[in-house]
């Protein structure tokens, strides 16, 4: 992310701008490798392939902010691998982390990982460190630490169904698990910041938050999310493209100031539920419109989405409702960006 893009983002999340709308997309391995013409496994395995794919996206769409920027990740295996989860890889498939907790008794043997040495985490850091000179030579900096959230990681360690059942039937065990995961996350985020002092933002992704009720979020989400976001960075960015209504009123109190949400709710609804205290990143349907729709579908969808904002376009960054999904063609992204530009005269964020 360039200095200008970073300032655009900071201005949006602090509510300091009412000018033209900006466009941004979360891009990572579900979309970027195949769009760039390489396999998913090559994208993970070869830092040169990783760098070139990211630069190709940046140069093809200079008007858009790519979030979080050079995301060094190994899909859903990144954090679970540190706990000892076996990672499954295919040449052109999304990696998957096998569960390691078979019953509640296994929780007592679960060790707190060291992010400096365990699982794939050293590879995440090393890849960025090796590429940092090239990234900065292109006018970009490493701005945002990234982690999956506590409920998301717990669901991979146990299995999603098993975790949600345990949450309802074994609340004390659930708290023990989430406490261990959160302790690790605090360390992991701090280690990323220590390795890259240019970091002044945090992105946490946790879709499992959207599968629980408001009461359960207060008990099992709120205390742990609050700890994870308790770090002194300017941008506190949360991604949950499952339903957000239950958790939305609590997000400003956690300190979150940027929210990427799914297609279940409108921008206007999310504004109301968050008391217009959070900048919203969204929320064109990513699969059905951006990936599978025609160019005309994208143009129509963006116009309808923006029309719902009325005259107030503050605290909004235009995007899709989630990360960039597999299969989105260049022409549809171009149609998206051009429609936003025509709507508000959005500047080029280079």
C-alpha positions in Angstrom: 0.0 0.0 0.0 1.4 3.4 -1.0 1.6 6.4 1.3 -1.3 8.0 -0.6 -3.5 4.9 -0.4 -2.7 4.6 3.3 -3.7 8.2 4.0 -6.9 7.7 2.0 -7.7 4.6 4.2 -6.9 6.4 7.4 -9.0 9.4 6.4 -11.9 7.1 5.6 -11.8 5.2 8.9 -11.4 8.4 11.0 -14.4 10.0 9.3 -12.2 12.8 8.0 -13.3 12.7 4.4 -16.6 13.4 2.6 -15.0 13.5 -0.8 -15.2 11.1 -3.7 -15.7 7.4 -2.8 -12.7 5.1 -2.8 -12.6 1.5 -4.1 -10.8 -1.3 -2.3 -10.7 -5.1 -2.4 -9.5 -7.8 -0.1 -7.3 -9.9 -2.4 -5.6 -13.2 -1.4 -5.1 -16.8 -2.6 -8.8 -17.7 -3.5 -8.7 -15.2 -6.3 -5.2 -13.9 -7.1 -3.2 -16.9 -8.2 -5.5 -18.2 -10.9 -6.3 -14.6 -12.1 -2.6 -14.1 -12.5 -2.2 -17.4 -14.4 -0.4 -19.5 -11.8 -1.4 -22.4 -9.6 -2.4 -21.9 -6.0 0.4 -24.1 -4.8 3.0 -22.2 -6.8 1.6 -18.9 -5.3 2.3 -20.3 -1.8 5.6 -22.0 -2.6 7.4 -19.4 -4.6 7.9 -15.9 -3.2 8.7 -14.5 -6.7 5.3 -15.8 -8.0 3.6 -14.3 -5.0 5.2 -10.9 -5.5 4.6 -10.8 -9.3 0.9 -11.8 -8.8 0.4 -9.0 -6.3 2.2 -6.5 -8.5 0.1 -7.5 -11.5 -3.1 -6.8 -9.6 -1.7 -3.4 -8.3 -0.7 -2.3 -11.8 -3.8 -3.5 -13.5 -6.1 -1.7 -11.1 -4.2 1.3 -9.8 -7.4 3.1 -8.8 -8.2 0.4 -6.2 -6.6 -0.1 -2.8 -5.6 -3.8 -2.4 -6.1 -4.9 1.2 -4.3 -5.8 3.3 -1.5 -5.4 0.7 0.9 -8.3 -0.1 -1.0 -10.6 2.2 1.5 -13.3 3.2 -0.8 -16.2 4.0 -1.3 -19.9 3.6 -5.1 -19.9 3.4 -6.9 -21.2 6.4 -3.9 -23.3 7.4 -1.8 -20.3 8.6 -2.8 -20.1 12.3 -4.1 -23.6 12.9 -0.7 -25.0 11.7 1.0 -23.4 14.7 -1.2 -25.5 17.0 -0.1 -28.7 15.2 -2.9 -29.0 12.6 -1.9 -31.0 9.5 -2.2 -28.9 6.4 -3.6 -30.5 3.2 -2.4 -29.1 -0.1 -3.4 -29.5 -3.7 -1.8 -28.1 -6.8 -4.8 -25.8 -7.5 -7.0 -26.3 -4.5 -7.5 -24.3 -1.3 -5.5 -25.7 1.5 -7.3 -27.2 4.5 -6.3 -27.6 8.1 -7.3 -30.9 9.7 -8.9 -30.7 13.2 -6.8 -31.9 16.1 -9.3 -31.6 19.0 -11.4 -34.8 19.1 -13.0 -34.3 22.5 -13.1 -31.8 25.3 -10.3 -33.6 27.2 -7.9 -32.7 24.4 -8.2 -29.0 25.3 -6.0 -29.6 28.4 -3.2 -30.8 26.2 -3.4 -28.0 23.7 -0.2 -26.0 23.9 0.1 -22.2 23.3 2.1 -21.8 20.1 5.2 -19.6 19.7 4.6 -17.5 16.6 8.3 -17.1 16.2 8.9 -20.8 15.6 5.7 -22.8 15.2 3.8 -24.0 12.1 3.8 -21.9 9.0 4.1 -18.6 10.9 7.9 -18.2 10.4 7.4 -18.7 6.7 4.8 -15.9 6.6 7.3 -13.6 8.3 10.3 -14.7 6.3 8.5 -14.3 2.9 7.6 -10.7 3.7 11.0 -9.9 5.1 12.7 -11.2 2.0 10.4 -9.3 -0.3 10.3 -6.1 1.8 13.0 -4.3 -0.2 11.2 -5.1 -3.5 7.9 -4.0 -2.0 9.3 -0.7 -0.8 11.1 -0.1 -4.1 7.7 -0.1 -5.7 6.5 2.6 -3.4 4.6 0.3 -1.1 4.9 -0.5 2.6 3.8 -3.4 4.8 0.9 -1.7 6.7 -1.4 -4.3 8.2 -0.9 -7.2 10.5 -3.3 -10.1 9.7 -4.8 -12.9 11.7 -7.8 -15.2 11.7 -10.0 -14.5 14.7 -10.4 -16.6 17.9 -13.6 -18.3 16.9 -12.5 -19.0 13.4 -9.3 -20.7 14.6 -11.1 -22.7 17.3 -13.5 -24.0 14.6 -10.6 -25.3 12.6 -9.0 -27.0 15.6 -12.3 -28.7 16.6 -14.4 -28.7 13.4 -17.1 -26.1 12.9 -20.0 -28.2 14.0 -18.2 -29.6 17.0 -17.1 -26.2 18.1 -20.5 -24.7 17.9 -22.0 -27.7 19.8 -19.3 -27.3 22.5 -20.1 -23.6 22.8 -23.6 -24.4 23.7 -23.0 -27.6 25.8 -19.6 -27.0 27.4 -19.3 -23.3 28.0 -16.4 -23.5 30.4 -14.4 -25.7 28.0 -15.2 -23.2 25.2 -13.8 -20.4 27.3 -10.6 -22.3 28.0 -10.1 -22.9 24.3 -10.8 -19.3 23.3 -8.5 -18.0 26.0 -5.6 -20.1 24.7 -6.3 -19.1 21.1 -6.6 -15.4 22.1 -3.3 -15.5 24.1 -1.6 -16.9 21.0 -3.2 -14.2 18.7 -2.0 -11.4 20.9 1.5 -12.8 20.6 1.2 -13.3 16.9 0.0 -9.8 16.2 2.7 -8.3 18.4 5.3 -10.4 16.6 4.2 -9.1 13.2 4.4 -5.5 14.4 7.8 -6.1 15.9 9.1 -7.6 12.6 7.6 -4.8 10.5 7.5 -1.4 12.3 5.7 0.1 9.3 2.5 -1.8 10.4 -0.2 0.6 11.7 -3.2 -1.5 11.0 -4.8 -4.9 12.0 -7.1 -7.1 9.9 -8.9 -9.9 11.8 -11.1 -12.4 9.9 -13.7 -14.3 11.7 -16.8 -15.6 9.9 -17.9 -17.9 12.8 -19.0 -14.7 14.7 -21.8 -14.6 12.2 -23.1 -18.1 13.1 -23.9 -17.3 16.8 -26.6 -15.3 18.5 -26.2 -11.9 20.1 -26.2 -13.5 23.6 -23.5 -16.0 22.6 -21.5 -13.2 20.9 -21.5 -11.3 24.2 -20.3 -14.3 26.1 -17.9 -16.0 23.6 -17.0 -13.3 21.1 -16.9 -9.9 22.7 -14.3 -10.6 25.4 -11.9 -12.3 23.1 -12.3 -10.0 20.1 -11.8 -7.0 22.5 -8.4 -8.5 23.6 -7.4 -9.2 20.0 -8.1 -5.6 18.9 -6.5 -4.1 22.0 -3.4 -2.8 20.2 -2.4 0.7 19.4 -2.8 0.8 15.6 -4.8 3.4 13.6 -6.8 1.0 11.4 -8.7 -1.8 13.1 -10.3 -3.8 10.4 -12.8 -6.7 10.9 -14.0 -9.1 8.2 -17.1 -11.2 8.7 -19.1 -12.0 5.6 -21.5 -14.2 7.5 -24.5 -12.4 9.1 -23.4 -9.3 11.1 -26.6 -8.1 12.8 -26.0 -9.8 16.1 -22.4 -8.5 16.6 -22.7 -5.1 14.8 -23.7 -3.0 17.8 -20.7 -4.2 19.8 -18.1 -3.5 17.1 -17.5 0.2 17.8 -16.9 -0.5 21.5 -14.3 -3.1 20.6 -12.4 -0.4 18.7 -13.1 -1.7 15.2 -13.3 1.2 12.7 -13.4 -0.7 9.4 -15.9 -3.5 8.7 -16.1 -5.8 5.6 -19.4 -7.6 5.8 -21.4 -9.9 3.5 -24.5 -9.6 1.4 -27.1 -10.4 4.0 -27.5 -6.7 5.0 -27.4 -3.4 3.2 -25.0 -0.6 3.8 -27.8 1.5 5.3 -28.7 -1.3 7.8 -25.1 -1.7 8.9 -24.8 2.1 9.3 -27.8 2.0 11.7 -26.6 -1.1 13.7 -23.1 0.4 14.1 -24.5 3.8 14.9 -22.5 5.1 11.9 -19.3 4.8 14.0 -17.5 2.4 11.7 -16.4 2.8 8.1 -18.0 0.1 5.9 -16.2 -1.8 3.2 -18.7 -3.4 0.8 -20.9 -4.9 -0.3 -21.6 -6.0 -3.9 -22.4 -9.7 -4.0 -19.0 -11.2 -4.7 -19.9 -14.5 -6.2 -23.2 -14.0 -7.9 -22.5 -10.6 -9.4 -18.8 -9.8 -9.4 -17.6 -13.3 -10.4 -20.5 -14.8 -12.2 -22.4 -11.7 -13.5 -21.9 -9.9 -16.8 -20.3 -6.5 -17.0 -23.8 -5.0 -17.2 -24.8 -6.9 -14.0 -21.8 -5.4 -12.2 -22.6 -1.8 -13.4 -26.2 -2.2 -12.4 -25.4 -3.7 -9.0 -22.9 -1.0 -8.1 -25.3 1.7 -9.0 -28.1 0.2 -6.9 -25.7 -0.2 -4.0 -24.5 3.3 -4.1 -28.0 4.8 -4.6 -28.9 3.3 -1.3 -26.5 5.6 0.4 -28.5 8.7 -0.3 -26.5 11.9 -0.1 -24.1 10.7 2.7 -21.2 8.8 1.3 -18.9 9.3 4.3 -17.5 6.3 6.1 -17.9 4.1 3.1 -15.3 2.4 0.9 -16.8 0.6 -2.1 -16.0 -3.1 -2.4 -17.6 -6.5 -2.6 -19.3 -8.2 0.3 -16.2 -10.3 1.4 -12.9 -11.0 -0.1 -12.4 -11.1 -3.9 -13.8 -14.6 -4.8 -12.4 -17.1 -7.2 -13.0 -16.5 -10.9 -13.6 -12.7 -11.0 -12.6 -11.5 -14.4 -10.6 -8.4 -15.1 -13.4 -6.8 -17.1 -15.8 -7.1 -14.2 -13.4 -5.4 -11.8 -12.8 -2.7 -14.3 -16.5 -2.2 -14.7 -16.8 -2.0 -10.9 -14.1 0.7 -10.5 -15.3 2.7 -13.5 -18.9 2.8 -12.2 -17.7 4.1 -8.8 -15.6 6.7 -10.4 -18.4 7.9 -12.6 -20.8 7.9 -9.6 -18.7 10.2 -7.4 -15.6 11.2 -9.4 -13.5 9.0 -7.3 -9.8 9.8 -7.4 -7.0 7.5 -8.4 -5.5 6.1 -5.2 -1.9 5.5 -6.3 
